[in-house]
């Protein structure tokens, strides 16, 4: 669980086997995540960040709640565990359907890192040791075990398990331990503490077609890999033209190209390096506190960044985010990174003119490699007519986006209370879904609205209402007309 903070915001996974299967989760177990004080500013004024698990007899659906980056949405990041398979998934709240999460783009990484599921959620299991001690946490008496695991280097953490509890999430989350019971506490240091907060009943139901989703994932990876190979081929073919004339060399700056320094065999080292280097990029290229000569501004910014880097690496070691060998490797990578960054000089060419022949050749070369943003999205598929809209899930009902209702029409607040009572009950649900989806479009910027899903649900509602029109009673028709005319 060493990388929990980086992964908890984007948790996701789910599984079945063969064809589509339905899953019902009757228990919800929530854990509070302990974070170090230095991260408190990111969560000021926010709810506690929770690690939430929904349980059935042999499967777990999990996600996160609270925090500044976690909002309800149509495609919420989640994870699913079943048969010792750990899937990262999107949980589509409109259709109660899970889909395996594929990367947005291919980066030329090893195919070994692009699998539809893994055999562990947090870390690779090595051994479990009974500490023969027990304690009581939030009213749960639990027995303590030492879990030894590895990502890159051995790490010891403590599990506290209520082995008499009827709930058995330990057996699903940590199947290699052969232990059973309720996970009460997971302690991997101050940074990664999980402490049970509440248990409640649940009626969450989802469907998942494992075979189809794995096939879709594999096809999507193959498609993105081909796009990547084509792009690299185009770039290689135009390299000579680009190198012939380059009036602006900022994109050769190590501060921008920091990813080229992520050369470690350790994913943890590369992730920690990128975390710091991305902050350095913001400091060097967006900090306006320095005036005068650009070289002085850059030099001062680099000195500030290097001092902050040293402190962060020490903090990583203190919080057990990096072991001794990883800290050593991080220091070596950053030494080369800062040496190169300090030696690098930006070229400032005031005479650059896009009509210049050489410059135009470069522009033409770059244009040949340009990829439209539209290429990163799936093409439209006509599926809205078969969508199930019996379960209405609207972003306007999410408490986390309440402040966004001020940019929506007034009727969007407490909308359900404003829907007329029709003799045709199905009509009432269709009208509520129609008006609600329109309201959701107004708060699209809240980040809680899946645009294609909302448009599809809206179109399906209009279609169903239209198909009902001739069969409605006179009274229902009048109520419908009056309601639609009343909307501002």
N, C-alpha and C positions, 0 to 999 in steps of 0.2 A: 504493500500500500504506500510505497515510498513516493509515488507520483500522484497521490490522491488529489492534491490541490489543483494540479494541472488538468486532471481528467474529470473531476467531479462536476464541473460546469457542463461538460459534454458527455455525460454518462449515457450509454445506450446499448441495448441488446435484447434479443428474444429468440425462442426456438420451438420447433415442433419437429416432426419427422415425416417425410413422405409428402402427403398432401396437406391442404389447409386444415388446421385443427383449432378448436376453440379452447380457450383457457379461462378459468374463473378463479379469482383471488379473493378469499374471504377474510384475510387479515392484513392490516397495515401496521408495520413496525417502523417507527421513525427514530433516527439517531441524530444527536447534535454533533456537529463537527467542530473540534477545537482548532483554533487558528492562533498563531503567535501575534503578539501585540503589534508588531510592525505592519501587519496587514489590516489592522482595525480601521484605518482611514478609508480603505476601499469599501467597507461595509457599514460606515457610519449612517445611522438612521434607517438601516435595513433590518429586516427580520433575520433571525438566526438562520445560518446555512445548515440545512438538514440533508441527511442521507436517508432516503425513504425507500422501503422495500414492501412490495405487495406479495403475499405468500399464498400458494396452494400447497397441496400435499407434497409435490415433488418438483416445483418450479418457483422461480422468483422473478418478478418484474420490478426493476428499481429505477430510481431517478433522483433528482435533487430538487429541493424547494427552498425558497427564500434567497437572500443575497441579491446583489445588484444586477447580475447577469442572467438570472433565472426567472423567466416569465412563462405563463401558460401560453401554449400555442398549438396550432393544428399538428405540427410535426415536432413534438417535443422529444429531445434527446433522452434516451433511456437505455437500460441494459436488460437482458433476459438470460436466465440460467436454466438449463434443463438437460438432463442426461450428461452432466459434466461438460456441457458446451456453453461458452460464454459469448453471446452475440451483442454487438453494438447495433442499436436500431433507432429508427424514428417511430414514435407512437402516434399515429394519426388519430387525434381525438374526435374527428368528424365521423370516421368510419370504424373506430375501435379496431384498427388493423395495424400490424407491425411490419416494418420493412427494414431489411438490413441496410445499415448506413455505409455508403461508399464514399471514398474521398472525392472532394470537389474537383481535383485535378491530379494528374500523374506527375511526379517529380523526378522520374528516373531512378527511383529507389528499387531495392531488391524485391523481387516478387514474393520472397518469404515474409515480407512485412505487409502483404496485401492479401490477407486471408479473410474469408467471411466470418470466421469465429476463432476463438482461442481456447486453450484448456485451463485458463485461470483468469480471474477477474483483476486481482491486485498484484500478485507476485508469484514467483515460482517456488513451490513448496520443497523444503529439504527434510525437515524433521519436526516432531512435536514432543515436548517434554512436560510431564505433570509436575508442577511446582509444589503439590501437596499443601496448598494454601487456599483459603477462601475469604470472601469479603461480601459485603452487602452494598449494592449501588442502586439508588432510587427505589428501594424496596425489594430488589431482586437479589437473592443470595446466589452467588456464583463461585465456581471453582476456577483457579487460575492455571493457565498453561503457557509455556514459552514456545513460540512458533519461530523456527529458523527458516528463512527463505532467502531468495536471491533475485536480484535484477542484474546488476553487475557487481558482485561482491556479496558476502553473507550479511544478513541483517536479522536482528532478533527483535521480536515484538511480543506483546502479552495479550492473550485472549482470556476473557473472563466469561464463563459459560454456566447458565442455569440448566444443569443437565436433567433436572426433574420436570422442567417445563414441557408442556405438550407441544409447544411451537418448536420446530426444528429447522432453523435457518442456517445453523452452523454446518450441518451435513450437506447443504446445498452450496453455500458460499465457499466452504473449505472442505470439499469432498475427500481430499487426500489425507486429512487428519484422522479420518474414521471416527470422529467425535459427533455426538448428537446433542441437541438442546438449543436453547435461546441464547444468541449472542447478546451479552449485556454490555460488554466493554471491549474495545480494541484499542490497544495503546502501542503506537509505534513512535513515541516521542510526542512532544507538545504539538508539533505541526500536524500530526495525523491522528489525533485522538477521536474515537467514536464512542459516544456514550448514549445508551438507550434513553429515550425521552418519553415515548408513549406507544401504546398498543391500542388499536381500534379495529372495529369490524369494517369490512370493505365489500363492495359488490362490483369491483372492476372486472370487466370481461373484455378479452381481446382475441383476435384470430391471427394465425400465422401459418404460412405455407413454406416450410423450411426448404423443400426441394426447389420450388420455383424461385424463392428469394436467393438461394445460393447460385442458381443459374443466372438470374438477373445481375447479381453482384459480379460474377465472373465475366459476363458479357460487357458490363459497364467498365470494368477494369481494362479489358482488352481494347475497348473503344477509346478510352482515354490514353492508353499506352500508344495506340496507333497515331492519335492526334499529336502526342508528344514527339514521337519519332519523326512525323512529318514536319513539325515545327523545327526540330533540331536540324533536319536535313536542309530546310530552307535557310536557316541561320548560317549553317556551314557554307552554303553556296554563295552567300552574300558577304562573308567575312572580309574578303579582300577589298570590296568596295567601301565597307564601313571603316576599315583600318586606313584606307588611303587618305581619308580626310575626316578628322574628328575635332570640330571646333569646341566641343563641350565634353570634357572627360570625367565629369562628376560620377558617371555610372561605373567608372573603374575604381572609385573610392572604396577602400576596405570597409568603411563604415556602412556603405550601402550593400556591398557584396559580402557581408559578414557570414552568410551561409556557406561560402567557400572554405571557411575555416572550421566548419563542423565536420572534421575528418576523423573523429574518434570512432573506434569500434563499439564504444559504449553509447547507447541511446540516451542514457541519463546525462552524460557529459554534454552531448550535442544539444539536448533540450535545455539544460541549464545555461549553456553558452548562448543559445538563441534568446533566452529570456533576458539576459543582461544586455546583449548586443542590440536588441530591438529598442531598449531604453536609450542606449547610446545614440542610435540613429536619430531619435526624437530630440535629444539634447543638442547634437551637433548641427542638425539641419533646421530646427524650429525655434531654438532659443534666441530671443531677441534682446537679452540683457546685456550683450556685449556690443560696444560701439567701436568705430574706427576701422583700422586695417582689417580686412577679412582674414588675413593670416593670423593676426593676434586673436581674433574671435575664435577661430578654429583651434588654435593652440590652447587657449584657455578652456574651451569646452572639452577638449581631449584630456586635459589634466584633471578637470573635474570628474569626467567620466571614469578615468582610470582609478581615482581615489574611491569612487562609489563602488567600482567593480571589486576592489580589494575587500571592502567591507561586506559586500554581498556574499562573496565566496566564503568569508569567515562565518557568516550567518548560516550559509548552507551547511557547512561542516558542523556547526553548533546544533542545528536542528535535525541533523542526521539525514539531510537531503543528499549529501555526497560523502563517501568514505574517503579515507586518507589518500588512496591511489587516484581517485577521481578528482580530488582537490588539487593534487600535484599536476595532473593532466590539464585541468582547467587553467591553472596558472601559466603553464607552458604555452597553451593555445593563445591566451590573452596577451602574453608577452610578444609573440610574433604579430598578432593582430594590431597591437598598439604601436609596435616598431614600424610596421608597414603603413599604418594610418598617419603617423607623424612624418614619415618620409614622403608621403604622397602630397603632391601640389596640384591644386585646382587650376585649370586653364581658363582665363577670362579673355575672350576674344570679342571686343566691341565691334569689329568689322564684319562679323558673321552676317551673311545675307542668304536667305533661303533660295534666291535666284542664282546664286553662284553655281557654276557647273559642278564643282566637286561636291558642294553641299547638297545640290539637287540629286547627285548620284547616291549620296548616303540616304537621303530621304526616300528615294526610290527603293533602295535596298531594304530599308526598314519596313516600307510599305508592303514589300513582298512577303514579309514574315508576320504581318499583322493578323491577329486572330480576333474575330468579332466576339464581343461579350455574349452574343446570342448563342455562340457555339458551345458555351458552358451549360446551357439549359436543355432540358429534354424537349423535344418537339411536342406540339399539342396532340392529344389523343381524345377522340370523341367518346367519353365514358359517362358523361353527366346523366344521361337518361337511365342508366342502370345504378346510379348512386343511391344508397339507402339514407334517406334523410329523416327516418323515424326518430333517431336520437339527435336532438338539437343541442349543439355545443357552440355558444356564441362568445366571442372575445369581449363583448360589452358587459358580460356577466362576470368577468374575471376581476376580482377586487384589486389586483395589481395594476390594472390599467384605468382605474376609476378617474384619475386626473385627466385622461385623454377624452372623456365624454364631453368636455367643454368645447371640443372642436367638431362634435357631431350634432345633428339636429336634436332639439329638446326632447322629442318623443322617444329618443333612444334610451333615456334614463327611465328605468323601471318599465321597459317596453311591454313586458308580459301583461301587466295590469291594464294596459290600454287596448289590448286586443278584444274585439267584441265577442260575445258569447253566441256562437252559431249553433243551430240545431244539428248541423253536420260537424261533429267534433274534429274530424280529420281536416276539415277546411280551416278550423282555428289554428291547428298546428302548422299548416302550410303557410297561412298568412303571417304567423309569428316568425317562422323560419325566413320567409321572404323579407319582411321588414328588418329582421335582425341581421341578416347577411348584408343588406344595404348599409345598416348602421356600422357594421364591422369594416366596410370599405372606407368609411370616413375616418376610422382610427387605425388605418393601415400602418402609419408611422410608429405605432406603439410597439411594433415588433412581435405582437401576439396574433397576427392574422396571416394565415396562409392564403395568398392571393388566388392561385388557381383553384384551390379547394372551395374558397368562398364564392368565386364566380360560378363554379359548377353547381354548388348547392343552391345558389340564387336562381340559376337557369332551370334547375329541376323543379324548384318551387313554383316558378312562373308557369312552367309546362303543365304541372299537375293542377294548378288553379284553373288554368285555361281549359283543360280537359273536363273539369267539373262544372264549368259555367252553365251549360245547358241543363244540367240535372239539379241545379240548386233551387231551393224554394224562393219564392218572391221576397220573403222577409230576409233570407240570407243574402240574396243579391243586393238588397237595399243597404243592409249593414256593411257589406263589403265595399260598395260604392262610397258610402258615407265615410268609412274609415280611410280609404285610399285618398279621398278628397281632403281629409282633415290633416294629412301629413304635410308638414311645411317643406 
